[in-house]
Amino acid sequence: MKRSYRKYLWHLKRSDTPVMAGLAFGVIAFTLLIMQFLMR
């Protein structure tokens, strides 16, 4: 699991596309929103 995660991160760093960065940011923001919703 950790290995694949590292590989994924490395792949993200290699592909310097703004689309991928935006997608990752969106996913993180979405997860944070869900976490806040569940915490309340």
DSSP file (Angstrom, degrees, kcal/mol; ACC not computed):
  #  RESIDUE AA STRUCTURE BP1 BP2  ACC     N-H-->O    O-->H-N    N-H-->O    O-->H-N    TCO  KAPPA ALPHA  PHI   PSI    X-CA   Y-CA   Z-CA
    1    1 A M     >        0   0    0      0, 0.0     4,-2.2     0, 0.0     5,-0.1   0.000 360.0 360.0 360.0 -48.9    0.0    0.0    0.0
    2    2 A K  H  >  +     0   0    0      1,-0.2     4,-2.6     2,-0.2     5,-0.2   0.897 360.0  52.7 -64.6 -39.5    2.7    2.4    1.0
    3    3 A R  H  > S+     0   0    0      1,-0.2     4,-2.6     2,-0.2    -1,-0.2   0.941 110.5  45.9 -62.5 -47.3    4.8    1.5   -2.0
    4    4 A S  H  > S+     0   0    0      1,-0.2     4,-2.7     2,-0.2    -1,-0.2   0.887 111.9  53.2 -63.1 -38.0    2.0    2.1   -4.5
    5    5 A Y  H  X S+     0   0    0     -4,-2.2     4,-2.6     2,-0.2    -1,-0.2   0.924 110.5  46.5 -62.4 -44.4    1.2    5.4   -2.7
    6    6 A R  H  X S+     0   0    0     -4,-2.6     4,-2.8     2,-0.2    -2,-0.2   0.912 112.3  50.5 -63.9 -41.9    4.8    6.6   -3.1
    7    7 A K  H  X S+     0   0    0     -4,-2.6     4,-2.5     2,-0.2    -2,-0.2   0.912 110.5  49.9 -61.4 -42.4    4.8    5.5   -6.7
    8    8 A Y  H  X S+     0   0    0     -4,-2.7     4,-2.3     2,-0.2    -2,-0.2   0.920 111.7  47.7 -62.3 -44.8    1.6    7.4   -7.3
    9    9 A L  H  X S+     0   0    0     -4,-2.6     4,-2.4     2,-0.2    -2,-0.2   0.914 111.9  50.1 -62.3 -42.7    3.1   10.5   -5.6
   10   10 A W  H  X S+     0   0    0     -4,-2.8     4,-2.2     1,-0.2    -2,-0.2   0.899 110.2  50.6 -62.7 -39.9    6.2   10.2   -7.7
   11   11 A H  H  X S+     0   0    0     -4,-2.5     4,-2.7     2,-0.2    -1,-0.2   0.895 109.3  51.3 -64.3 -40.3    4.1    9.9  -10.8
   12   12 A L  H  < S+     0   0    0     -4,-2.3     5,-0.3     1,-0.2    -2,-0.2   0.911 110.4  48.7 -62.9 -42.4    2.2   13.0   -9.8
   13   13 A K  H  < S+     0   0    0     -4,-2.4    -2,-0.2     1,-0.2    -1,-0.2   0.882 111.6  50.2 -65.1 -38.1    5.5   14.9   -9.3
   14   14 A R  H  < S+     0   0    0     -4,-2.2     2,-1.3     1,-0.2    -2,-0.2   0.957 102.6  61.8 -66.5 -50.6    6.8   13.7  -12.7
   15   15 A S  S  < S-     0   0    0     -4,-2.7     2,-1.6    -5,-0.1    -1,-0.2  -0.645  72.0-169.1 -80.7  99.1    3.7   14.7  -14.6
   16   16 A D        +     0   0    0     -2,-1.3    -1,-0.1     4,-0.1    -3,-0.1  -0.322  30.4 145.2 -87.6  55.8    3.7   18.5  -14.1
   17   17 A T     >  -     0   0    0     -2,-1.6     4,-1.9    -5,-0.3     3,-0.3  -0.813  49.1-144.8 -98.4 131.6    0.2   19.1  -15.5
   18   18 A P  H  > S+     0   0    0      0, 0.0     4,-2.6     0, 0.0     5,-0.2   0.803 100.7  61.3 -60.5 -28.7   -2.0   21.8  -13.9
   19   19 A V  H  > S+     0   0    0      2,-0.2     4,-2.4     1,-0.2     5,-0.1   0.936 105.3  45.3 -63.9 -45.9   -5.0   19.6  -14.5
   20   20 A M  H  > S+     0   0    0     -3,-0.3     4,-2.7     2,-0.2    -1,-0.2   0.906 113.2  50.7 -64.2 -41.6   -3.7   16.8  -12.3
   21   21 A A  H  X S+     0   0    0     -4,-1.9     4,-2.6     1,-0.2    -2,-0.2   0.921 111.3  48.2 -62.6 -43.9   -2.7   19.3   -9.6
   22   22 A G  H  X S+     0   0    0     -4,-2.6     4,-2.6     2,-0.2    -1,-0.2   0.903 111.2  50.9 -62.1 -41.5   -6.2   20.8   -9.7
   23   23 A L  H  X S+     0   0    0     -4,-2.4     4,-2.5     2,-0.2    -2,-0.2   0.936 111.3  47.1 -61.9 -47.1   -7.8   17.3   -9.5
   24   24 A A  H  X S+     0   0    0     -4,-2.7     4,-2.4     1,-0.2    -2,-0.2   0.919 112.7  49.7 -61.4 -43.7   -5.7   16.4   -6.5
   25   25 A F  H  X S+     0   0    0     -4,-2.6     4,-2.7     1,-0.2    -1,-0.2   0.908 110.5  50.6 -61.5 -42.2   -6.5   19.7   -4.8
   26   26 A G  H  X S+     0   0    0     -4,-2.6     4,-2.7     2,-0.2    -1,-0.2   0.915 110.1  49.5 -61.5 -43.8  -10.2   19.1   -5.5
   27   27 A V  H  X S+     0   0    0     -4,-2.5     4,-2.5     2,-0.2    -2,-0.2   0.919 112.3  47.8 -62.2 -44.0  -10.1   15.6   -4.0
   28   28 A I  H  X S+     0   0    0     -4,-2.4     4,-2.4     2,-0.2    -2,-0.2   0.927 113.2  47.5 -63.1 -45.5   -8.3   16.9   -0.9
   29   29 A A  H  X S+     0   0    0     -4,-2.7     4,-2.3     1,-0.2    -2,-0.2   0.909 112.0  50.7 -62.5 -41.8  -10.8   19.8   -0.4
   30   30 A F  H  X S+     0   0    0     -4,-2.7     4,-2.3     1,-0.2    -2,-0.2   0.913 110.7  48.7 -61.8 -44.0  -13.7   17.4   -0.9
   31   31 A T  H  X S+     0   0    0     -4,-2.5     4,-2.5     1,-0.2    -1,-0.2   0.906 110.5  51.1 -63.6 -41.6  -12.3   14.9    1.7
   32   32 A L  H  X S+     0   0    0     -4,-2.4     4,-2.4     1,-0.2    -1,-0.2   0.902 109.7  50.5 -63.1 -40.5  -11.8   17.8    4.1
   33   33 A L  H  X S+     0   0    0     -4,-2.3     4,-2.3     2,-0.2    -1,-0.2   0.923 111.0  48.3 -62.8 -44.4  -15.4   18.9    3.6
   34   34 A I  H  X S+     0   0    0     -4,-2.3     4,-2.4     1,-0.2    -2,-0.2   0.908 110.4  52.1 -62.2 -42.4  -16.7   15.4    4.2
   35   35 A M  H  X S+     0   0    0     -4,-2.5     4,-2.2     1,-0.2    -1,-0.2   0.923 110.6  47.2 -61.2 -44.9  -14.6   15.1    7.4
   36   36 A Q  H  X S+     0   0    0     -4,-2.4     4,-1.5     1,-0.2    -1,-0.2   0.897 111.5  51.6 -63.0 -40.3  -15.9   18.4    8.7
   37   37 A F  H  < S+     0   0    0     -4,-2.3    -1,-0.2     1,-0.2    -2,-0.2   0.884 112.7  45.3 -64.1 -39.2  -19.5   17.3    7.9
   38   38 A L  H  < S+     0   0    0     -4,-2.4    -1,-0.2     1,-0.2    -2,-0.2   0.838 108.1  57.3 -73.7 -33.3  -19.0   14.0    9.7
   39   39 A M  H  <        0   0    0     -4,-2.2    -1,-0.2     1,-0.3    -2,-0.2   0.830 360.0 360.0 -68.2 -31.6  -17.3   15.6   12.7
   40   40 A R     <        0   0    0     -4,-1.5    -1,-0.3    -5,-0.2    -2,-0.2   0.487 360.0 360.0 -72.3 360.0  -20.3   17.8   13.4
